[in-house]
């Protein structure tokens, strides 16, 4: 046990500081008592001991902070030597959820049921979800290094509340991503509370989503018709090209049908980065085919959203055409892809392999119509394939009089709040007829004609 070699200073009844000789240099140490003073522990304050008030003052400050950390642990029933380093606990938390995610994925692969749900959140753990969380934890690990202490028990709410400001200064991230990182702060503290490291769960303020300001550029109705015409004409243009390959002609045809399918369903157009999000025929459902009450749907599971999109009746013929097209090409399979290659290309793809996206055709169309933007333009100010989804939602709001926004949101796998703040382009001029319905009752009241004698002459200049 270390021995003090200087005059000791009592911080309180349970903590005393003094110098301990360490090789050639004495260091400030603190001795803290616990279990009713029956046990004690020594901790280095990591300060050189020097005679004088300045060294003494620094040691008192460091000792007080060390004692507060000590009390935070002991009050939870932990020993003073229990490691509550926030970086270590963050790693421990991740290992914990990763093991549950791997167990869930293994069960699903065997045809079983994922049993581990996200505590304090929604859904179940998966390796994919954990990979996304890992990228968020990297920001937190950097933030922990900026705090006055990395002892979890001593980190205050105000220090955690400063996280979003730090993120804003350090990174250029969307409010949504910053909010997800803040959620992980809560998750780490929830895990730590279960382990007995802390006895509270913080709820730091989340950033405003600024949905309207960050909304993507809207696709105007007149521009949609220009695009539709270009895509339809492009099929003939490519077919006239003597050097065009059959695959190119088929590609132009599929682009046109893709354009229509997204426009009449409002589903998120896959970008190809996530194979499970690609559009497949087994998601397409026809209820009561050929009957007066026929309905068509497209089931989606994307971005942690399960929803059933309505296929508007004008869009049915495009599904029919696409299905017939693949049957003729021999590339239709019930478990196959809506948009796929119709020819083999050695070393690249085979007939039936999915077309991941139509970005090249989309960019070509924008340039041809003068709707493209200069290089370096922010993504939100560009027209992108996702704009077709926004167009669908906007048109349903504009022409679907009396349509429930809540129901529209559910059929599109989003929320009413997102629709109202992002897609709803309300204007009194467009809604004039609806806003003036019933106003003709005024005709039953006589008009009033103010004559010259009625004017309040005293108010004239």
Secondary structure as GFF3:
##gff-version 3
##sequence-region A 1 461
A	DSSP	beta_strand	9	12	.	.	.	ID=ss1
A	DSSP	beta_strand	15	22	.	.	.	ID=ss2
A	DSSP	beta_strand	25	34	.	.	.	ID=ss3
A	DSSP	beta_strand	39	48	.	.	.	ID=ss4
A	DSSP	alpha_helix	53	74	.	.	.	ID=ss5
A	DSSP	alpha_helix	86	109	.	.	.	ID=ss6
A	DSSP	alpha_helix	127	144	.	.	.	ID=ss7
A	DSSP	three_ten_helix	152	154	.	.	.	ID=ss8
A	DSSP	alpha_helix	157	161	.	.	.	ID=ss9
A	DSSP	alpha_helix	163	170	.	.	.	ID=ss10
A	DSSP	alpha_helix	175	195	.	.	.	ID=ss11
A	DSSP	alpha_helix	211	214	.	.	.	ID=ss12
A	DSSP	alpha_helix	221	240	.	.	.	ID=ss13
A	DSSP	alpha_helix	246	265	.	.	.	ID=ss14
A	DSSP	three_ten_helix	275	277	.	.	.	ID=ss15
A	DSSP	three_ten_helix	281	283	.	.	.	ID=ss16
A	DSSP	beta_strand	284	287	.	.	.	ID=ss17
A	DSSP	beta_strand	295	302	.	.	.	ID=ss18
A	DSSP	beta_strand	305	310	.	.	.	ID=ss19
A	DSSP	three_ten_helix	313	315	.	.	.	ID=ss20
A	DSSP	alpha_helix	316	329	.	.	.	ID=ss21
A	DSSP	alpha_helix	359	369	.	.	.	ID=ss22
A	DSSP	three_ten_helix	379	381	.	.	.	ID=ss23
A	DSSP	alpha_helix	387	399	.	.	.	ID=ss24
A	DSSP	alpha_helix	405	411	.	.	.	ID=ss25
A	DSSP	alpha_helix	416	418	.	.	.	ID=ss26
A	DSSP	pi_helix	419	423	.	.	.	ID=ss27
A	DSSP	alpha_helix	432	435	.	.	.	ID=ss28
A	DSSP	three_ten_helix	439	444	.	.	.	ID=ss29
A	DSSP	three_ten_helix	452	454	.	.	.	ID=ss30
A	DSSP	three_ten_helix	457	459	.	.	.	ID=ss31
###
